[in-house]
Amino acid sequence: MNINVPEFARDHFWEEPPANSEEFWGFRFPPPCKVGDPLHFRFDGRIVATARVSRIEQPGQSSCEGTGRFGGTYKVFWTNESFKDVRSGSLLEVK
C-alpha cells in the first residue's frame, strides 16, 4: 500500500520513535491492506521508506498518545523493526 506523506508531516516523519513502540497512519476510510502487507511511504511520488503492517485498528479504539488526535480514524500500525529508510537506496520511483 502506498502512503503519500504530505509536506507538513515530513519533518515529524523522520523523528525517531521510542524503542519498542509502534507507529501508525490514520485513514478516514477502511485501508486497502492487511497485516503483513508492505507499506511504501512516498514524498512527491518517490519511495523514501518501507515497513510492514503489524496491525489495523477500527476507529474509536485509540488515539495518538502524544497529541490525542486521530481517535476517529482507521489506524494502520507498523513496528520500528520493520521500518526501513530507503532515501539513498534501492527502490526507484514507481509511477
CORKACOR-V431291 format. One record per run of one state. SS is the DSSP state (H for helix, E for strand, - for the rest). FROM is the first residue (numbers start at 0). TO is the last residue. If there is no record, write none. Layout:
BEGIN
ss:SS from:FROM to:TO
ss:SS from:FROM to:TO
END
This chain:
BEGIN
ss:- from:0 to:0
ss:E from:1 to:3
ss:- from:4 to:5
ss:H from:6 to:12
ss:- from:13 to:20
ss:E from:21 to:26
ss:- from:27 to:36
ss:E from:37 to:42
ss:- from:43 to:44
ss:E from:45 to:56
ss:- from:57 to:72
ss:E from:73 to:78
ss:H from:79 to:81
ss:- from:82 to:82
ss:E from:83 to:84
ss:- from:85 to:94
END
